[in-house]
Amino acid sequence: MSETLTADPVTTESRVRHSAEERRQEAVGAVIDLAREHGPEGITTQAIAARIGVTHGALFRHFPDKAAIWNAVFNWLGTQLGRVADDALERGGKPLELLERLFHAQVDFVAGHPGVPRILFHELQRPVASSLHGLARGIVGSYRERVIALVRRAKAVGELPADLDEEAAAVIFVGMVQGLVVQSTLFSGQLDMREAARRVFPLLLDGFRGVHS
């Protein structure tokens, strides 16, 4: 007697979920790419759908609305930037070594994903607070807290002056990365962010250490 083969419902369900997750990740990647090319304010759902090769209607089978797409983008940003920091710090070392590694890892990530700072800055500059604004602040704030912790450790072991303002140092540290992003945007094709980072980081440390006679 012949036997009819039926798909394993668990396997089928897993495959469908995986496919849907792939589409969501593709949409997030499309937003990052489009932000590099056009700026966040000009990104439409039609452009996102076209970039990943699906119909407009198909895009919304994976997201209930445009807000859900942007939430997915910011969740991805938070995860990726956190992972970049974790990878930079997990090898260990002295506090200033870790601080330098974190700085270059951040610059490297931004240089490879130029749409990321545009998305974050655009949201942080919006005059009206929103859920996305809160997510953006949380991402930057989490990174800033890591820097403060490293500066504090560097002070504790004598690598930095005991009276150094930790929060001010973190502001300058984060601002240095932002400044490189702005310079890279203004002088597109003329400034290598990674090379510039290697040149400016020693100046940043000199500023933290202060001038000693």
Secondary structure, 3 states (H helix, E strand, C coil): CCCCCCCCHHHHHHHHHHHHHHHHHHHHHHHHHHHHHHCHHHCCHHHHHHHHCCCHHHHCCCCCCHHHHHHHHHHHHHHHHHHHHHHHHCCCCCHHHHHHHHHHHHHHHHHHCCHHHHHHHHHHCCCCCCHHHHHHHHHHHHHHHHHHHHHHHHHHCCCCCCCCCHHHHHHHHHHHHHHHHHHHHHCCCCCCHHHHHHHHHHHHHHHHHCCCC
